[in-house]
Amino acid sequence: GHEKRDWHKILARILNVQSFPPTCIPKSGLLLNVIMEYFDHLVTKVEFSTNIKEIKMIIDDTNSLADMQKHIFSCYVEQALQMRDSGDLEGFSLDILNLNALSSSVHDTVNFLLDVGFNLYEAIKLYIEGSLIEVLKKLIKSHEMSNPEATHYILLTRLAYDYIDTRLKLYRSASLPQSKSHRALLQFRVISLLNNGQLVKSEFLDQVKVKKMVPRNVKETLNHLDKDSIQAGNEDDSSDEEIKVKGGEDLFNPSSIPGTVVLSKVVV
């Protein structure tokens, strides 16, 4: 909008863009955008609260993406707290959190990503190339008609991207997705978890009330979906093609990762 253009002009004056080398001037707009996004993130980001960092979620040790599990888990809980504080989720508190069910839900999500071909080494490579979001979104969406996890492909792509972005940038602390659209999807995901009995303990389900206005077309997706019901609804669909991550297994090469990137346990 006008505000963004005004800040562009101010930054251009501060940086004295016209003094840049001739080959850099055409890229000055991109540089100004990056600077603005950096400071916007510093101002508007919602970091995970200390209370959430202290919650010991149950880790699925059958895969090595424990840190990704923790990141997704923390996103769900922090968003629930934000919704409570804004009046959208009345009656929620950390002491009624269903740790077992929420942890299990995260396990299902991360194992789904692994089952469809997600690999941390390749994800980092695609991140560096600037194509991670495009490739990962396409990969997840290709399973939309066969697995309920894939119906959240936009949100899952963002959470996976933010996790990797946080791990690779030492200055960036873990936080909720920044854009309003992704935050809305995360809010709907929290409501879905509540509806499915995966957010709070069963004896407190009647205590927690959703006050957020949910569009009619979204309400249907917040109901519990299982794999059998999806497959039954698509039993006449003979297409069973899966979109593979470009390049296949030969891209899963540790030598392609910069030496400055420090990885703990990863899936190879």
Protein Blocks (a to p, Z undefined) as FASTA:
>chain_A
ZZlmmmmmmmmmmnommlpcfklmmmmmmmmmmmmmmmmmmmmpccddfklmmpccdddf
kbcklmmmmmmmmmmmmmmmmmmmnopaghiafklpcfklmmmmmmmmmmmmmmnopafk
lmmmmmmnopmmmmmmmmmmmmmmmofklmmmmmmmmmmmmmmmmmmmmklccdddfbfk
lmmmmmmmmmmmmmnopmbcfklmmmpccfbdcdfklmmmmpccdfklmmmmmmmpmbfc
dcddehijmlmcfklpcfklccddddZZ
